[in-house]
């Protein structure tokens, strides 16, 4: 099996879905590894009890 694209999803147990600096760095690292393999990362969504945040929606990717 092979995929050409995907999204990353994780939760913040604190409840605040705001992306941390570490979240942003890890997302960029995932994109950097995936790109040469021909895999597009469409978004990184963070879920918390207070809602969710889309890194694409926040223009972080």
The first five atom37 places (N, CA, C, CB, O) and aatype in JSON, in Angstrom:
{
  "aatype": [20, 20, 20, 20, 20, 20, 20, 20, 20, 20, 20, 20, 20, 20, 20, 20, 20, 20, 20, 20, 20, 20, 20, 20, 20, 20, 20, 20, 20, 20, 20, 20, 20, 20, 20, 20, 20, 20, 20, 20, 20, 20, 20, 20, 20, 20, 20, 20, 20, 20, 20, 20, 20, 20, 20, 20, 20, 20, 20, 20, 20],
  "atom_mask": [
    [1, 1, 1, 1, 1],
    [1, 1, 1, 1, 1],
    [1, 1, 1, 1, 1],
    [1, 1, 1, 1, 1],
    [1, 1, 1, 1, 1],
    [1, 1, 1, 1, 1],
    [1, 1, 1, 1, 1],
    [1, 1, 1, 1, 1],
    [1, 1, 1, 1, 1],
    [1, 1, 1, 1, 1],
    [1, 1, 1, 1, 1],
    [1, 1, 1, 1, 1],
    [1, 1, 1, 1, 1],
    [1, 1, 1, 1, 1],
    [1, 1, 1, 1, 1],
    [1, 1, 1, 1, 1],
    [1, 1, 1, 1, 1],
    [1, 1, 1, 1, 1],
    [1, 1, 1, 1, 1],
    [1, 1, 1, 1, 1],
    [1, 1, 1, 1, 1],
    [1, 1, 1, 1, 1],
    [1, 1, 1, 1, 1],
    [1, 1, 1, 1, 1],
    [1, 1, 1, 1, 1],
    [1, 1, 1, 1, 1],
    [1, 1, 1, 1, 1],
    [1, 1, 1, 1, 1],
    [1, 1, 1, 1, 1],
    [1, 1, 1, 1, 1],
    [1, 1, 1, 1, 1],
    [1, 1, 1, 1, 1],
    [1, 1, 1, 1, 1],
    [1, 1, 1, 1, 1],
    [1, 1, 1, 1, 1],
    [1, 1, 1, 1, 1],
    [1, 1, 1, 1, 1],
    [1, 1, 1, 1, 1],
    [1, 1, 1, 1, 1],
    [1, 1, 1, 1, 1],
    [1, 1, 1, 1, 1],
    [1, 1, 1, 1, 1],
    [1, 1, 1, 1, 1],
    [1, 1, 1, 1, 1],
    [1, 1, 1, 1, 1],
    [1, 1, 1, 1, 1],
    [1, 1, 1, 1, 1],
    [1, 1, 1, 1, 1],
    [1, 1, 1, 1, 1],
    [1, 1, 1, 1, 1],
    [1, 1, 1, 1, 1],
    [1, 1, 1, 1, 1],
    [1, 1, 1, 1, 1],
    [1, 1, 1, 1, 1],
    [1, 1, 1, 1, 1],
    [1, 1, 1, 1, 1],
    [1, 1, 1, 1, 1],
    [1, 1, 1, 1, 1],
    [1, 1, 1, 1, 1],
    [1, 1, 1, 1, 1],
    [1, 1, 1, 1, 1]
  ],
  "atom_positions": [
    [[0.82, -1.18, 0.0], [0.0, 0.0, 0.0], [0.86, 1.24, 0.0], [-0.93, 0.0, 1.19], [1.98, 1.26, 0.51]],
    [[0.31, 2.28, -0.59], [1.01, 3.55, -0.67], [-0.02, 4.67, -0.57], [1.83, 3.67, -2.0], [-1.15, 4.54, -1.04]],
    [[0.37, 5.73, 0.04], [-0.5, 6.92, 0.09], [0.23, 8.09, -0.54], [-0.92, 7.24, 1.56], [1.45, 8.19, -0.46]],
    [[-0.52, 8.98, -1.14], [0.09, 10.16, -1.75], [-0.16, 11.42, -0.92], [-0.45, 10.36, -3.15], [0.39, 12.48, -1.21]],
    [[-1.0, 11.29, 0.11], [-1.27, 12.45, 0.96], [-1.88, 12.01, 2.28], [-2.2, 13.44, 0.24], [-2.31, 10.87, 2.44]],
    [[-1.91, 12.95, 3.21], [-2.51, 12.65, 4.5], [-2.54, 13.89, 5.37], [-1.75, 11.54, 5.21], [-2.07, 14.96, 5.0]],
    [[-3.11, 13.72, 6.54], [-3.18, 14.77, 7.54], [-2.7, 14.22, 8.87], [-4.62, 15.35, 7.66], [-2.77, 13.01, 9.1]],
    [[-2.23, 15.08, 9.72], [-1.77, 14.7, 11.05], [-2.83, 15.18, 12.04], [-0.35, 15.31, 11.38], [-3.4, 16.27, 11.88]],
    [[-3.1, 14.38, 13.06], [-4.09, 14.73, 14.07], [-3.58, 14.29, 15.43], [-5.47, 14.08, 13.76], [-3.1, 13.17, 15.58]],
    [[-3.68, 15.17, 16.42], [-3.37, 14.76, 17.78], [-4.16, 15.63, 18.75], [-1.84, 14.87, 18.06], [-4.78, 16.62, 18.36]],
    [[-4.13, 15.25, 20.02], [-4.88, 16.0, 21.01], [-3.96, 16.7, 22.0], [-5.85, 15.08, 21.75], [-2.8, 16.32, 22.17]],
    [[-4.49, 17.71, 22.63], [-3.82, 18.4, 23.73], [-4.66, 18.13, 24.98], [-3.67, 19.96, 23.45], [-5.74, 18.7, 25.13]],
    [[-4.17, 17.28, 25.87], [-4.93, 16.98, 27.09], [-5.24, 18.21, 27.94], [-4.16, 15.98, 27.92], [-6.18, 18.19, 28.74]],
    [[-4.46, 19.28, 27.78], [-4.72, 20.51, 28.54], [-6.05, 21.14, 28.15], [-3.58, 21.51, 28.33], [-6.61, 21.93, 28.91]],
    [[-6.54, 20.79, 26.97], [-7.79, 21.35, 26.49], [-7.62, 22.5, 25.52], [-8.61, 21.8, 27.63], [-8.54, 22.8, 24.76]],
    [[-6.46, 23.15, 25.53], [-6.19, 24.29, 24.64], [-5.6, 23.75, 23.33], [-5.21, 25.31, 25.32], [-4.49, 23.22, 23.33]],
    [[-6.32, 23.89, 22.22], [-5.83, 23.34, 20.96], [-4.81, 24.21, 20.23], [-6.98, 23.09, 20.06], [-4.41, 23.88, 19.12]],
    [[-4.39, 25.31, 20.82], [-3.42, 26.19, 20.18], [-2.12, 25.44, 19.9], [-3.14, 27.43, 21.05], [-1.56, 24.82, 20.81]],
    [[-1.61, 25.47, 18.65], [-0.36, 24.78, 18.34], [0.81, 25.36, 19.13], [-0.07, 24.87, 16.84], [0.99, 26.58, 19.2]],
    [[1.59, 24.48, 19.73], [2.79, 24.91, 20.45], [3.94, 25.07, 19.45], [3.16, 23.9, 21.57], [3.84, 24.64, 18.3]],
    [[5.01, 25.67, 19.91], [6.21, 25.79, 19.07], [6.7, 24.4, 18.66], [7.34, 26.57, 19.82], [7.1, 24.2, 17.52]],
    [[6.66, 23.45, 19.59], [7.08, 22.07, 19.29], [6.16, 21.44, 18.25], [7.09, 21.22, 20.57], [6.63, 20.7, 17.39]],
    [[4.85, 21.71, 18.31], [3.91, 21.19, 17.31], [4.28, 21.7, 15.92], [2.46, 21.58, 17.66], [4.28, 20.94, 14.95]],
    [[4.57, 22.98, 15.84], [4.91, 23.59, 14.55], [6.21, 23.01, 14.01], [5.03, 25.12, 14.7], [6.3, 22.7, 12.82]],
    [[7.21, 22.86, 14.87], [8.49, 22.28, 14.43], [8.32, 20.84, 13.97], [9.51, 22.34, 15.57], [8.87, 20.46, 12.94]],
    [[7.55, 20.04, 14.71], [7.35, 18.65, 14.34], [6.59, 18.54, 13.02], [6.6, 17.91, 15.45], [6.9, 17.69, 12.19]],
    [[5.61, 19.39, 12.84], [4.85, 19.38, 11.59], [5.76, 19.68, 10.41], [3.7, 20.4, 11.64], [5.68, 19.01, 9.38]],
    [[6.63, 20.66, 10.55], [7.56, 20.98, 9.47], [8.51, 19.81, 9.2], [8.36, 22.24, 9.8], [8.84, 19.54, 8.05]],
    [[8.95, 19.14, 10.25], [9.83, 17.97, 10.08], [9.09, 16.86, 9.33], [10.32, 17.45, 11.45], [9.68, 16.21, 8.46]],
    [[7.83, 16.63, 9.66], [7.04, 15.61, 8.97], [6.89, 15.98, 7.49], [5.63, 15.45, 9.62], [7.05, 15.13, 6.62]],
    [[6.6, 17.25, 7.21], [6.47, 17.71, 5.82], [7.79, 17.52, 5.08], [6.04, 19.19, 5.77], [7.8, 17.07, 3.93]],
    [[8.9, 17.86, 5.72], [10.22, 17.73, 5.09], [10.57, 16.28, 4.76], [11.29, 18.31, 6.0], [11.2, 16.02, 3.74]],
    [[10.16, 15.35, 5.61], [10.42, 13.92, 5.36], [9.46, 13.38, 4.3], [10.28, 13.11, 6.66], [9.86, 12.58, 3.45]],
    [[8.21, 13.81, 4.33], [7.2, 13.28, 3.42], [7.38, 13.77, 1.98], [5.82, 13.67, 3.92], [7.12, 13.02, 1.04]],
    [[7.81, 15.01, 1.81], [7.89, 15.61, 0.48], [8.74, 14.8, -0.51], [8.44, 17.0, 0.58], [8.28, 14.54, -1.62]],
    [[9.97, 14.4, -0.16], [10.77, 13.63, -1.12], [10.16, 12.26, -1.46], [12.17, 13.43, -0.57], [10.5, 11.65, -2.47]],
    [[9.27, 11.8, -0.6], [8.59, 10.52, -0.84], [7.33, 10.7, -1.68], [8.25, 9.85, 0.49], [6.63, 9.72, -1.98]],
    [[7.04, 11.93, -2.06], [5.86, 12.21, -2.86], [4.57, 12.24, -2.06], [5.75, 11.21, -3.95], [3.49, 12.06, -2.62]],
    [[4.69, 12.46, -0.76], [3.52, 12.48, 0.12], [3.25, 13.92, 0.55], [3.74, 11.56, 1.36], [4.13, 14.59, 1.1]],
    [[2.05, 14.38, 0.29], [1.64, 15.74, 0.67], [0.96, 15.7, 2.03], [0.7, 16.37, -0.39], [0.1, 14.85, 2.27]],
    [[1.33, 16.6, 2.9], [0.66, 16.74, 4.2], [-0.32, 17.91, 4.05], [1.7, 16.99, 5.39], [0.1, 19.06, 3.9]],
    [[-1.61, 17.61, 4.1], [-2.63, 18.63, 3.87], [-2.9, 19.5, 5.08], [-3.91, 17.97, 3.44], [-3.2, 20.69, 4.94]],
    [[-2.8, 18.93, 6.28], [-3.13, 19.7, 7.47], [-2.61, 18.98, 8.71], [-4.66, 19.93, 7.57], [-2.3, 17.79, 8.66]],
    [[-2.53, 19.7, 9.79], [-2.25, 19.14, 11.11], [-3.31, 19.75, 12.02], [-0.76, 19.46, 11.62], [-3.34, 20.96, 12.24]],
    [[-4.17, 18.89, 12.53], [-5.29, 19.33, 13.36], [-5.02, 18.93, 14.8], [-6.62, 18.72, 12.87], [-4.64, 17.79, 15.09]],
    [[-5.21, 19.88, 15.7], [-5.03, 19.63, 17.13], [-6.4, 19.76, 17.79], [-3.98, 20.62, 17.76], [-7.11, 20.75, 17.59]],
    [[-6.75, 18.76, 18.58], [-8.05, 18.71, 19.24], [-7.86, 18.89, 20.74], [-8.79, 17.38, 18.93], [-6.95, 18.3, 21.33]],
    [[-8.7, 19.69, 21.34], [-8.73, 19.89, 22.78], [-10.16, 20.02, 23.24], [-7.91, 21.13, 23.2], [-11.07, 20.14, 22.41]],
    [[-10.38, 19.99, 24.52], [-11.77, 20.08, 25.02], [-12.41, 21.42, 24.67], [-11.8, 19.88, 26.53], [-13.64, 21.54, 24.67]],
    [[-11.59, 22.41, 24.37], [-12.1, 23.74, 24.02], [-12.29, 23.92, 22.52], [-11.15, 24.79, 24.53], [-12.59, 25.03, 22.07]],
    [[-12.13, 22.85, 21.73], [-12.3, 22.95, 20.29], [-11.15, 22.32, 19.54], [-12.46, 24.39, 19.87], [-10.52, 21.38, 20.03]],
    [[-10.87, 22.84, 18.36], [-9.77, 22.32, 17.55], [-9.07, 23.48, 16.84], [-10.29, 21.27, 16.53], [-9.6, 24.58, 16.73]],
    [[-7.86, 23.18, 16.36], [-7.09, 24.16, 15.58], [-6.53, 23.46, 14.36], [-5.95, 24.8, 16.44], [-6.03, 22.34, 14.45]],
    [[-6.62, 24.12, 13.24], [-6.07, 23.63, 11.98], [-4.84, 24.46, 11.65], [-7.12, 23.7, 10.83], [-4.92, 25.68, 11.5]],
    [[-3.69, 23.79, 11.52], [-2.48, 24.54, 11.18], [-2.6, 25.15, 9.79], [-1.24, 23.63, 11.25], [-2.08, 26.24, 9.55]],
    [[-3.28, 24.46, 8.88], [-3.49, 25.04, 7.56], [-4.39, 26.27, 7.68], [-4.12, 24.0, 6.6], [-4.11, 27.31, 7.07]],
    [[-5.46, 26.16, 8.46], [-6.37, 27.28, 8.66], [-5.69, 28.48, 9.31], [-7.53, 26.85, 9.5], [-6.05, 29.63, 9.05]],
    [[-4.7, 28.2, 10.16], [-3.94, 29.26, 10.82], [-2.76, 29.75, 9.97], [-3.43, 28.77, 12.16], [-2.0, 30.61, 10.4]],
    [[-2.64, 29.17, 8.77], [-1.56, 29.51, 7.82], [-0.17, 29.21, 8.38], [-1.65, 30.99, 7.45], [0.79, 29.92, 8.1]],
    [[-0.09, 28.14, 9.19], [1.2, 27.7, 9.72], [1.86, 26.67, 8.81], [1.03, 27.12, 11.13], [3.04, 26.38, 8.95]],
    [[1.07, 26.13, 7.88], [1.63, 25.23, 6.85], [1.01, 25.59, 5.52], [1.38, 23.72, 7.2], [1.33, 24.97, 4.51]]
  ]
}
